[in-house]
């Protein structure tokens, strides 16, 4: 029996080896079972360590000017330190493997390889540099030298002219595995098989497994369908199979294969046009730079160029000093969300220059310390992404950073997360950061919920914000319900503590929501903080030394709960030393609910809160029509609430009212149930109820501290309150 027949039988046996009914011993001898994490020394030569995973397409001949698939181009790729060299191969009728790329008729030097011998093909012509057509053994001998890190990526080409002939692909796979085994070269060779025939792929996979070779399959199958074959490495065209997010025209995504545990390679990522399978635009190249750690290999016609681009992932950086550094940072955080390669001795990634990021979507996660160092990142984006901001998920610390620019989303997703700094924050710390961005959400047909914040869209678990400023602009026109705040929009229900200290907002808010069935929560600093985390004596929600001084205009038919500090609370809270100096004006006359308070709009059932030493000097106005519950300090309370307003003041400039208001008060709109207390407060300003403006004085202040419909006389505990005579 010849060696070809032997190899066929061995490979076939491998395909069915999993069918044995032998049982595993009841008490295995663990000392005899090798640790799979420890490489086995098989005595064969191995390549040197390589600092990249770049494969040079046809040896990088486009970059070097040397003939494709030549020994010269192979040597060039080795000289630049490429991880691999893609070489195209065919089986010949004398059982050889030539390295060449056939023409459109599947011919090399005018001959069909499977109908000619190696000698005949070589005799029919040479490469442009005078080399004869190489065979696989030539390439293997070239790379099997001490100190070389370059492997061969042996690409078995299909024969489809004049008709598909997959048997020659199978012949090539079998013979390659024999040659590699005979030469002891398995650590220097990866296989890649055409995906034109499923049976050919399965046969090639069987041979590769027996020879101990890793094998990729050229395929455009979905991850689910690809995985059904048992294959674990896919090789895809960057243009024809990868999807639009990476600059391609296909439908496949990196994520679907990563999630399925399937290794991914791609061809080609280039610096310029010229290859029909290559992407080369700046945005596409940058996408591959950012996602590089997720790829097993990336093939290119320009290996030295791409290695230079990708070297940033392996390099230690002194912070971020340029746009190029930032692109490298985006690549680094894919595999290390803390970006340790960019951190200084204190562990912080320091920004050392202003940046302008156009057509920018947020990177996935940051868990380290990012120090903006007083610099500004300007983000300009217009699209339909449900995630908008600098980073999608912040689990670390950001300090001393300003975000500017214009960000606009028209997403109709059921949930949208939109914050200039972070779409979502989970256990994050944010210090001395500023939002100067214009944030626009324009999706009239959306029907879900938009979580928007000047800095953070939505919070999971704890968040601490100190010394932060929001002075941008927010414009909203949508059928989705909104949860917005100048610091953060909302937190996930029943999770975490929110500590907001020394933060201010002067953001201009233009809210034109049309959802009249679900509440929208829009606050100067926070929209819907809704946590009931167990806290002992510590409030779940703390605002201390915070203020709002912006202009907030409401139009459209949405029912709204609003506040200059927080629009809502359903958790224990402390609001201390805070100032409501801005204005909230409802310009929509349709019949629906409108609840507003200077410190908090709505306090939910069975909540205890303290509002201490706070000041209202702004204005809360509404046109006729809605059910208005308007207060200078808080707007409305539900059953079982225990809210105390203590040592608070309203100034002479304070204005609260509406021509057809139901519940209006300079301190509170409608404290509905027993349990609320107003202590040692000083009151001034102007009330408008039912069209009559009343200036509060020492004589009438008791009538206008609150005047809620449904608030029975004596239901609020009053003590030591009086007129505020200060100008």
Steps between C-alpha positions, in 0.01 A plus 500: 500500500652840403528795739209685336263215575635475855435871557146468365421219741652686796305817423175307459559330833545841663161614377329210673720466809235667715265202451680267746283354778794448737425636847726735692651328806308559820815625676733661246870518575525877486880493520506338157276759336695796356399855583349633172623852582865386486640471144631157416859495377478281192864564410409690183639840414277793591481856371633783713255716694323752280378844609209511253240289324539651153496272197666629184276432201709326233805604702409869491596532136289814455711674763840363399454495122624141492312224316203354685551153651874520442780407733609862478164627626506235773840627613365856497212408730743321731725807506217725625408249769157397373327225696404320181532488123194407297606276213263357239544135412378236251541126470676374188446172318838367624386556861688825548386824660593814310486850649327727249180689430317377191328725249124514445510174308673323792826486303862558606735579213217400266461154655239353730703386803310175554571402137871586507812408694708742702776476240260578214360805679849626580613447142209710373623820662677675786406780738587857405813495720628184332394257773347171398154417632564393861361190666379477858822333616696809383284726717521271802880480481514880482298557820643211705804687626589593855376841608232533231153588625317477168263211426346389173129554451450239228187590302357206303339652193186367338481363147175624345584524130362369278297335779539463874746222584523478881694171486815697421449710812482177701813368324683822586397487867615140530836558332571820699445311824738226382771748407469692826513177699803369306689828553405537868357843420160497669582798724588709194188429292134599525254375241217687335244321288262634240139510615352416162414140593389373842629149447839625389520713814413205722763282334766771530409547865544129564847494343606813688387356834706184442807703407458728802451809282271791569261556210279793408207479261422771247130546555216747521277274708336628815677408823218260582521315169880504497516356849275208405789354301725501808735753337662750737672754273341706222677714241284770339526765232508848652290623208275215393416336833566742787218747560464878466620581854848392391481653152384185323201419282408166657287401797740333742612664824803443717279475807297201380816288466667628817182418693499151344864438593613483137836655407484763224746605231432749226644599163602774417549825692706735285633854492364572152268371230604227258378168638133413453495312831660784696357781709720806516293803609614675817185405688531131403869482588431667834225247570747216448758676717246528781389139466840348421529303826191301402654371177722195468668656198445797270621467143632796301686585183704750705645311797760757612234773496247297698759378752592862562133584552443209733820530697316747722309211655826353628671830585523677835369854458555814701134596503317626191685775315350480151214371290718202412553426869127512553442252217752273668320550831176383335677185390651441843173520695348218296717244677580709810213733601732675747746588218793412722747556217405869504500550878761696694654396832184604686291276274336785307469538124582870453367697204764749386324668209156605384335258259234535231318175421271512198242233418587342832321220682595400854749225572375210709632545854749684718586370846816693585573863589474758222639845580397761247762733645282802420471410131193481277378215283264627231268229372293549186252229416178474302341158452259245638711326761323424831833564678640853487790650693873468562484149649213255493554363853704675767600281793804700607588863574504805274623837622591846368348446156276720285274353233381732221363469149163407351353154547174405332319166501185402314491144637161330516632225730287409800772640727751774429798585724637848435753687714779724374751321722346155543194326363493288816692522828536208739666574833676797340672802654489828305690803628531855364360415159307740276239447232489773234343288229184554302300179542213435260257211498266521203296185446128581471402137441692352792280340766736377772709688756794732450746523791685826449736698716730793457782271610350151554194340340420229755657382825537145625596447861685787670618828353698785653515834321694791647571848362335430166337756268244471224466812286404360164167479321247218480234477227244223503220418259371144519214267579726315746476576870800698625707472818749788496724687741794735461717254693323168427165393360396206718628207695402139470210429735589393853875520452769705661575829669530830317721765657502830311699781663604851389352447154330770293294511183403791280399275211233636268228235476248492217261210553238428233397150598168363377452191720187571704466150650838445668658757730807692390742608773709805421725658762765766506743251655318163510193360328384181668727384780305195616698293747385314809833341582535407866690788655450511876532863603655603170260648241496334163501837326709800611524842336720740694612850396346461153310744279308549177490839324394414147185546294273200461212521249235230462281462193318204352239276659714294738412482865800619695652486844766767524741651750794737498704256708315165461177427319415203721598280791368169622786448746626660818665828414691799631503826305716751688639846423359490149374789284226513239573821308377396156162501331263220399225605261225282358366638171267213416134554583373145441327325786754279680705496820785741567690471831793723589709588803818696552681226692288198402192472282333180622566298814372145473315289757649420841815704447681701766699804395658814641533827308730716709634855455393522138405811302248562223537827307396383154167474317252217437231593247233319303236602249135407555396145434700236685442366848766712668671406827765765545719584797814700561662227711304184412200437276298194601512211742338159506357303792719426800765759416698663781668808354646777711592838355718671759693829502401567138440840339325639195609842379311803369586395143335162550192444282257206506171470320266434214173661387304180560715330760354229720770497768747784535716596796817696554644210700290205386237435236306212653626334819224242480522299820596550863870465565638809326654773714618854426733639764684828544454604137503862374271581207463773239417528129193506275220245460269473200196285550197521271646803324548719805854597597552532873817638654576314821531708811521444872121529508409232244789257497304236694248487216759443229764271642291225343150496357453148377174363377422211735728634773287516811555774754757403761634206299847662481693564819609865514743653746712817527441613141491865391540766234834550322562876502832485317517655154 
